[in-house]
């Protein structure tokens, strides 16, 4: 006998709370760390290259392991996978908080990324399980899960600034521990295990993906100050060979980590490239602006967090209105408008210097997230129209992985600009970001097949939009 919605609500309420805490940790560590970078660098004697690894080690592990982590969770059960993800994240956060040097911190951040890669897909599987086929209940659950992550991103800069100013930078990692333990308690006490499903893993593809990403990002970061040294050339060769081998392996195995047949659809390819460009510019610019505010302008972590506060708030607002507007508007048109607005926001900031007043910075901090927030849900919806509903989770995972990898590359490349040219490096990063979003708008126009540009996805696919909405 099926449970009624009334019977399900108490159970799904606790499941939403537990899974939302997992997503809060993942999103909080995206936004809170940037505010602490200047203090970390000063305390540990870490140059910009080391700070890039502090950010990128998390993003790379998250991006490279996300697809395999979802399959692993299906294999052992989503609740068990989610608990392992929580425990991994908590242990790594303790390692970050106790790190005696930059190497230890970077290793712990990498392990945090592994925990995050388990938390996200397993949390969604648990929400789907708790809804028991009730589409409206599942939609509400996912919306609340997404909102929790958005709130965490919004609170992150201010909370991080307050913690760094009062308790030191280590506290931004140690705060994850009580949240994680509470999440583990809720999961083990109240969350029902999902059915397990057999998966054939793709270990060769996974290893090659890690080597390709690590080689490329490592080459960019290592090249700062030394140019194209033998070490940099070696890393580039590793990246190129691993990338080519990855494509070859994925085209041959029966159950690839990255289904290459998705990219036969021009719309899927276009949406993925746009996602890459959006995160490349967004993560890279946030990284350099965080250092600009503290190292060049001399703002405290708390003031820097308050300066950033409009960014996530406008992003959340823009996400919400995009979903409403998209019901009546052409998805491609709205995506193009959003990308061009985002490009205009980067252009508004392109001339900042060491004396620019805050009121001249503020318009850019409003316009950039306004545009990105409009573009990303439409980009996701367009991508999901190209795959069957049964493969929408895999497609969303591919998009998330590509976007995280793009963010890591943005931090690596823009950090190199900042390291060499200070304020002029920030200006160059903003110019490039504006140009890349204009290029992304061109791709949005040219890369859509005629039948998909204005077609809205079925309701079951539209509810998946929040899963990949956060930057």
Phi, psi and omega per residue, in radians:
X1 nan 2.280 -3.091
X2 -1.304 2.518 3.060
X3 -1.310 2.507 3.087
X4 -1.405 2.916 3.112
X5 -1.065 -0.644 3.127
X6 -1.103 -0.661 3.101
X7 -1.205 -0.591 -3.050
X8 -1.335 -0.529 -2.951
X9 -1.026 -0.795 3.112
X10 -1.053 -0.681 -3.124
X11 -1.194 -0.786 -3.085
X12 -1.253 -0.453 3.098
X13 -1.070 -0.790 3.119
X14 -1.242 -0.574 3.077
X15 -1.162 -0.730 3.086
X16 -1.058 -0.750 -3.133
X17 -1.081 -0.821 -3.112
X18 -1.121 -0.845 -3.097
X19 -1.199 -0.595 3.113
X20 -1.144 -0.621 3.091
X21 -1.102 -0.648 3.072
X22 -1.101 -0.785 -3.137
X23 -1.205 -0.559 3.075
X24 -1.056 -0.778 3.119
X25 -1.072 -0.774 -3.118
X26 -1.067 -0.840 -3.079
X27 -1.319 -0.613 3.132
X28 -1.074 -0.699 -3.105
X29 -1.331 -0.183 2.997
X30 -1.322 -0.754 -3.008
X31 -1.651 -0.502 -3.001
X32 -1.363 -0.503 -3.032
X33 -1.214 -0.661 -3.085
X34 -1.014 -0.595 -3.135
X35 -1.217 -0.458 -3.073
X36 -1.624 -0.093 -2.990
X37 -1.048 -0.758 -3.114
X38 -1.068 -0.734 3.125
X39 -1.195 -0.692 3.092
X40 -1.061 -0.797 3.138
X41 -1.063 -0.742 -3.128
X42 -1.197 -0.698 -3.071
X43 -1.277 -0.732 -3.076
X44 -1.677 0.005 -3.107
X45 1.123 0.699 -3.050
X46 -1.741 2.187 3.065
X47 -1.272 3.127 -3.119
X48 -1.007 -0.666 -3.142
X49 -1.039 -0.724 3.105
X50 -1.145 -0.675 3.112
X51 -1.167 -0.580 3.064
X52 -1.081 -0.701 3.113
X53 -1.198 -0.559 3.091
X54 -1.043 -0.702 3.109
X55 -1.371 -0.819 -2.978
X56 -1.312 -0.504 3.125
X57 -1.055 -0.678 3.082
X58 -1.176 -0.860 -3.082
X59 -1.142 -0.682 -3.117
X60 -1.183 -0.772 3.112
X61 -1.101 -0.720 3.106
X62 -1.064 -0.857 -3.089
X63 -1.153 -0.800 -3.019
X64 -1.262 -0.503 -3.016
X65 -1.827 -0.060 -3.012
X66 -1.045 -0.835 -3.083
X67 -1.173 -0.774 3.123
X68 -1.168 -0.587 3.131
X69 -1.125 -0.676 3.093
X70 -1.099 -0.742 3.101
X71 -1.144 -0.668 3.108
X72 -1.100 -0.723 3.105
X73 -1.100 -0.688 3.073
X74 -1.110 -0.624 -3.069
X75 -1.199 -0.762 -3.047
X76 -1.766 -0.137 -3.050
X77 1.840 2.331 -3.018
X78 -1.131 -0.645 -3.129
X79 -1.141 -0.748 3.114
X80 -1.126 -0.759 3.112
X81 -1.105 -0.683 3.132
X82 -1.143 -0.743 3.117
X83 -1.113 -0.733 3.093
X84 -1.089 -0.710 3.099
X85 -1.065 -0.790 3.092
X86 -1.033 -0.869 -3.091
X87 -1.090 -0.699 3.108
X88 -1.103 -0.765 -3.125
X89 -1.131 -0.735 -3.135
X90 -1.127 -0.820 -3.137
X91 -1.078 -0.726 3.130
X92 -1.171 -0.634 3.104
X93 -1.112 -0.687 3.059
X94 -1.094 -0.720 3.088
X95 -1.079 -0.704 3.087
X96 -1.089 -0.781 -3.087
X97 -1.168 -0.461 -3.107
X98 -1.780 0.029 -3.042
X99 -1.002 2.239 -3.126
X100 -1.548 -0.236 -3.117
X101 -2.748 3.046 -3.069
X102 -1.116 -0.625 -3.129
X103 -1.101 -0.821 3.126
X104 -1.065 -0.686 3.133
X105 -1.146 -0.755 -3.121
X106 -1.137 -0.716 3.099
X107 -1.083 -0.797 3.137
X108 -1.119 -0.645 3.096
X109 -1.143 -0.625 3.089
X110 -1.092 -0.745 3.120
X111 -1.168 -0.612 3.018
X112 -1.010 -0.745 3.116
X113 -1.061 -0.659 3.059
X114 -1.082 -0.782 3.099
X115 -1.072 -0.726 3.122
X116 -1.100 -0.683 3.136
X117 -1.101 -0.532 3.072
X118 -1.398 -0.661 -3.038
X119 -1.135 -0.745 -2.996
X120 -1.170 -1.003 -3.109
X121 -1.171 -0.611 -3.134
X122 -1.198 -0.613 3.118
X123 -1.131 -0.693 3.124
X124 -1.187 -0.658 3.092
X125 -1.110 -0.668 3.126
X126 -1.194 -0.664 3.081
X127 -1.124 -0.747 3.115
X128 -1.083 -0.707 3.114
X129 -1.118 -0.765 -3.078
X130 -1.186 -0.536 -3.140
X131 -1.278 -0.331 3.055
X132 0.904 0.755 3.059
X133 1.493 -0.050 3.118
X134 -1.414 1.863 -3.012
X135 -1.111 -0.760 -3.116
X136 -1.139 -0.703 3.128
X137 -1.154 -0.713 3.116
X138 -1.132 -0.724 3.130
X139 -1.075 -0.773 3.125
X140 -1.130 -0.716 -3.133
X141 -1.090 -0.781 -3.129
X142 -1.162 -0.659 3.112
X143 -1.096 -0.739 3.117
X144 -1.168 -0.694 3.087
X145 -1.052 -0.787 3.123
X146 -1.128 -0.745 -3.129
X147 -1.076 -0.678 3.123
X148 -1.071 -0.744 3.104
X149 -1.141 -0.684 3.130
X150 -1.151 -0.709 3.098
X151 -1.104 -0.712 3.118
X152 -1.066 -0.726 3.111
X153 -1.138 -0.662 -3.130
X154 -1.210 -0.701 -3.101
X155 -1.324 -0.497 -3.011
X156 -0.856 -0.937 -3.095
X157 -1.068 -0.753 -3.122
X158 -1.235 -0.792 3.117
X159 -1.075 -0.744 3.123
X160 -1.081 -0.779 3.115
X161 -1.068 -0.742 3.138
X162 -1.123 -0.786 -3.129
X163 -1.137 -0.774 -3.120
X164 -1.116 -0.720 -3.125
X165 -1.190 -0.560 -3.039
X166 -1.767 -0.711 -3.030
X167 -2.024 -0.127 -3.126
X168 1.696 2.842 -3.030
X169 -1.154 -0.451 -3.115
X170 -1.116 -0.461 -3.093
X171 -1.154 -0.420 -3.133
X172 -1.195 -0.391 3.071
X173 -1.603 -0.680 -3.098
X174 -1.164 -0.436 3.120
X175 -1.128 -0.368 3.119
X176 -1.198 -0.418 -2.992
X177 -1.153 -0.925 3.115
X178 -1.113 -0.631 3.097
X179 -1.078 -0.774 -3.127
X180 -1.134 -0.750 3.137
X181 -1.118 -0.683 3.095
X182 -1.129 -0.709 3.101
X183 -1.101 -0.697 3.102
X184 -1.128 -0.734 3.115
X185 -1.050 -0.834 3.130
X186 -1.084 -0.740 -3.099
X187 -1.107 -0.819 -3.106
X188 -1.257 -0.487 -3.062
X189 -1.552 -0.577 -2.936
X190 -2.258 -0.241 -3.052
X191 -1.640 2.298 -3.130
X192 -1.425 2.442 3.108
X193 -1.220 2.538 3.084
X194 -1.551 2.837 3.088
X195 -1.180 2.487 3.111
X196 -1.514 2.616 3.114
X197 -2.346 2.422 -3.129
X198 -1.302 2.327 3.071
X199 -2.242 2.475 2.984
X200 -1.639 2.025 -3.077
X201 -1.382 2.843 -3.113
X202 -2.101 1.268 -3.047
X203 -1.108 -0.627 3.138
X204 -1.131 -0.793 3.111
X205 -1.080 -0.712 -3.135
X206 -1.107 -0.806 -3.136
X207 -1.101 -0.752 -3.122
X208 -1.169 -0.641 3.097
X209 -1.094 -0.750 3.119
X210 -1.097 -0.810 -3.114
X211 -1.101 -0.712 -3.125
X212 -1.136 -0.826 -3.138
X213 -1.157 -0.781 -3.115
X214 -1.125 -0.720 3.131
X215 -1.112 -0.761 -3.099
X216 -1.189 -0.882 -3.133
X217 -1.141 -0.714 3.123
X218 -1.069 -0.686 3.126
X219 -1.103 -0.744 -3.121
X220 -1.126 -0.834 -3.087
X221 -1.190 -0.722 -3.113
X222 -1.174 -0.486 -3.093
X223 -1.211 -0.260 -3.119
X224 -1.121 2.068 3.079
X225 1.511 -0.362 -3.114
X226 -2.026 -0.160 -3.137
X227 1.203 -2.671 -3.087
X228 -1.524 1.308 3.099
X229 -1.341 2.949 3.076
X230 -0.961 -0.631 3.118
X231 -1.107 -0.734 3.136
X232 -1.149 -0.785 3.111
X233 -1.061 -0.701 3.124
X234 -1.085 -0.767 3.132
X235 -1.107 -0.690 3.108
X236 -1.145 -0.690 3.106
X237 -1.131 -0.753 3.086
X238 -1.018 -0.772 -3.130
X239 -1.109 -0.783 -3.103
X240 -1.164 -0.817 -3.129
X241 -1.132 -0.778 -3.133
X242 -1.134 -0.698 3.121
X243 -1.111 -0.775 3.112
X244 -1.128 -0.738 3.120
X245 -1.135 -0.624 3.112
X246 -1.068 -0.818 3.127
X247 -1.075 -0.730 3.139
X248 -1.094 -0.840 -3.113
X249 -1.111 -0.770 -3.097
X250 -1.153 -0.439 3.111
X251 -1.435 -0.170 -3.073
X252 -1.914 -0.561 -3.053
X253 -1.323 2.695 -3.081
X254 -1.309 -0.550 3.125
X255 -2.205 1.400 -3.082
X256 -1.249 2.600 3.027
X257 -1.107 -0.681 3.125
X258 -2.092 1.796 -3.126
X259 -1.166 1.879 -3.074
X260 -1.213 -0.347 -3.137
X261 -1.131 -0.377 3.063
X262 -0.995 -0.645 -3.016
X263 -1.381 0.009 2.997
X264 -1.297 -0.281 3.085
X265 -1.554 2.068 3.140
X266 -0.995 -0.623 -3.125
X267 -1.160 -0.721 3.112
X268 -1.097 -0.806 -3.140
X269 -1.080 -0.765 3.138
X270 -1.091 -0.804 -3.124
X271 -1.099 -0.654 3.132
X272 -1.171 -0.744 3.104
X273 -1.117 -0.668 3.104
X274 -1.135 -0.750 3.087
X275 -1.052 -0.692 3.082
X276 -1.065 -0.814 -3.118
X277 -1.149 -0.717 -3.119
X278 -1.080 -0.849 -3.107
X279 -1.279 -0.595 3.071
X280 -0.978 -0.866 -3.105
X281 -1.261 -0.751 -3.031
X282 -1.180 -0.911 -3.123
X283 -1.134 -0.722 -3.137
X284 -1.106 -0.781 -3.122
X285 -1.191 -0.718 3.109
X286 -1.073 -0.675 3.118
X287 -1.075 -0.905 -3.070
X288 -1.249 -0.590 3.120
X289 -1.204 -0.601 3.089
X290 -1.073 -0.745 3.095
X291 -1.264 -0.625 3.100
X292 -1.034 -0.806 -3.075
X293 -1.116 -0.644 -3.061
X294 -1.633 -0.749 -3.069
X295 -1.439 -0.622 -3.081
X296 -1.685 -0.763 -3.130
X297 -1.510 -0.329 3.116
X298 1.356 0.330 3.109
X299 -1.245 2.613 3.028
X300 -1.293 2.829 3.084
X301 -0.966 -0.688 -3.131
X302 -1.142 -0.814 3.133
X303 -1.103 -0.698 3.103
X304 -1.070 -0.711 3.098
X305 -1.096 -0.693 3.112
X306 -1.188 -0.617 3.079
X307 -1.088 -0.673 -3.122
X308 -1.360 -0.251 -2.988
X309 -0.942 -0.707 3.125
X310 -1.044 -0.480 -3.046
X311 -1.019 -1.062 -3.118
X312 -1.217 -0.508 3.130
X313 -1.169 -0.803 3.110
X314 -1.154 -0.621 3.112
X315 -1.072 -0.787 3.107
X316 -1.105 -0.809 3.120
X317 -1.031 -0.774 -3.112
X318 -1.158 -0.683 3.046
X319 -0.981 -0.793 -3.075
X320 -1.164 -0.774 -3.120
X321 -1.259 -0.468 3.093
X322 -1.095 -0.748 3.114
X323 -1.079 -0.605 3.133
X324 -1.298 -0.797 -3.117
X325 -1.147 -0.638 -3.059
X326 -1.121 -0.310 3.108
X327 -1.115 -0.508 -3.087
X328 -2.016 -0.263 -3.031
X329 -1.746 2.800 3.024
X330 -1.233 2.218 -3.066
X331 -1.049 -0.762 -3.115
X332 -1.110 -0.751 3.137
X333 -1.058 -0.801 -3.120
X334 -1.153 -0.665 3.102
X335 -1.109 -0.778 3.141
X336 -1.092 -0.785 3.115
X337 -1.036 -0.790 3.138
X338 -1.063 -0.762 3.142
X339 -1.118 -0.708 3.136
X340 -1.211 -0.617 3.059
X341 -1.132 -0.757 3.092
X342 -1.044 -0.744 3.100
X343 -1.067 -0.711 3.102
X344 -1.094 -0.636 3.108
X345 -1.113 -0.760 3.082
X346 -1.101 -0.693 3.138
X347 -1.118 -0.605 3.129
X348 -1.087 -0.443 -3.105
X349 -1.715 -0.040 -2.913
X350 -1.128 -0.359 -3.065
X351 -1.833 0.262 -3.119
X352 -1.112 2.572 3.100
X353 -2.402 -2.912 -3.063
X354 -1.264 -0.124 -3.111
X355 -2.098 0.049 -3.067
X356 -1.061 2.162 3.121
X357 -1.217 2.724 -3.060
X358 -1.051 -0.641 -3.110
X359 -1.117 -0.371 3.047
X360 -1.483 -0.398 3.092
X361 -1.414 -0.618 -3.016
X362 -0.955 -0.778 -3.122
X363 -0.987 -0.698 3.103
X364 -1.122 -0.665 -3.139
X365 -1.232 -0.234 3.060
X366 -1.694 -0.770 -3.025
X367 -1.259 -0.681 -3.127
X368 -1.031 -0.979 -3.130
X369 -1.168 -0.473 3.078
X370 -1.068 -0.808 -3.140
X371 -1.216 -0.811 -3.129
X372 -1.092 -0.707 3.135
X373 -1.118 -0.519 3.054
X374 -1.308 -0.673 -3.000
X375 -1.326 -0.703 -2.959
X376 -1.143 -0.820 3.108
X377 -1.050 -0.656 3.123
X378 -1.209 -0.658 3.058
X379 -1.045 -0.788 -3.132
X380 -1.132 -0.784 3.137
X381 -1.087 -0.718 3.113
X382 -1.087 -0.737 3.128
X383 -1.096 -0.727 -3.076
X384 -1.234 -0.352 3.095
X385 -1.240 -0.256 -3.042
X386 -1.604 -0.125 -3.094
X387 -2.189 2.679 3.058
X388 -1.084 2.702 -3.129
X389 -1.013 -0.580 -3.122
X390 -1.169 -0.316 -3.129
X391 -1.950 0.198 -3.086
X392 -1.154 -0.585 3.118
X393 -1.136 -0.728 3.105
X394 -1.143 -0.747 3.141
X395 -1.088 -0.739 3.102
X396 -1.112 -0.665 3.099
X397 -1.112 -0.711 3.090
X398 -1.059 -0.810 -3.140
X399 -1.072 -0.774 3.126
X400 -1.071 -0.740 -3.139
X401 -1.105 -0.779 3.139
X402 -1.116 -0.712 -3.129
X403 -1.160 -0.719 3.110
X404 -1.122 -0.714 3.087
X405 -1.099 -0.699 3.086
X406 -1.078 -0.710 3.099
X407 -1.092 -0.721 3.117
X408 -1.101 -0.726 3.111
X409 -1.152 -0.669 3.114
X410 -1.067 -0.772 3.110
X411 -1.093 -0.735 -3.114
X412 -1.126 -0.843 -3.050
X413 -1.296 -0.801 -3.137
X414 -1.191 -0.568 3.067
X415 -1.087 -0.587 3.082
X416 -1.132 -0.685 3.089
X417 -1.075 -0.792 -3.092
X418 -1.145 -0.679 -3.092
X419 -1.126 -0.594 -3.049
X420 -1.600 -0.602 -2.936
X421 -2.261 0.205 3.061
X422 0.864 -2.115 -3.054
X423 -1.065 -0.703 3.127
X424 -1.106 -0.506 3.071
X425 -1.183 -0.683 3.062
X426 -1.097 -0.770 3.130
X427 -1.080 -0.736 3.124
X428 -1.103 -0.730 3.116
X429 -1.049 -0.695 -3.128
X430 -1.230 -0.701 3.065
X431 -1.050 -0.828 -3.134
X432 -1.095 -0.694 -3.141
X433 -1.085 -0.760 3.105
X434 -1.063 -0.773 -3.126
X435 -1.141 -0.699 -3.115
X436 -1.151 -0.655 3.121
X437 -1.269 -0.542 3.004
X438 -1.123 -0.765 3.083
X439 -1.070 -0.698 3.102
X440 -1.085 -0.645 3.095
X441 -1.126 -0.678 3.087
X442 -1.113 -0.738 3.101
X443 -1.082 -0.684 3.129
X444 -1.079 -0.647 3.119
X445 -1.286 -0.795 -3.010
X446 -1.450 -0.435 -2.962
X447 -1.612 -0.027 -3.131
X448 -1.626 2.358 3.033
X449 -1.234 2.610 -3.049
X450 -0.946 -0.610 -3.049
X451 -1.408 -0.219 -3.029
X452 -1.830 -0.267 -2.970
X453 -1.084 -0.722 -3.085
X454 -1.891 0.022 -3.080
X455 -1.397 2.247 3.077
X456 -1.480 2.468 -3.128
X457 -1.210 2.773 3.060
X458 -1.016 2.792 -3.074
X459 -0.980 -0.696 -3.116
X460 -1.079 -0.526 3.122
X461 -1.475 -0.569 -3.129
X462 -1.117 -0.593 -3.118
X463 -1.205 -0.250 3.117
X464 -1.419 -0.168 -3.085
X465 -0.956 -0.743 -3.103
X466 -1.084 -0.358 -3.063
X467 -1.095 -0.442 -3.097
X468 -2.205 0.425 -3.040
X469 -1.410 -0.643 -3.053
X470 -1.231 2.508 -3.108
X471 -1.300 nan nan
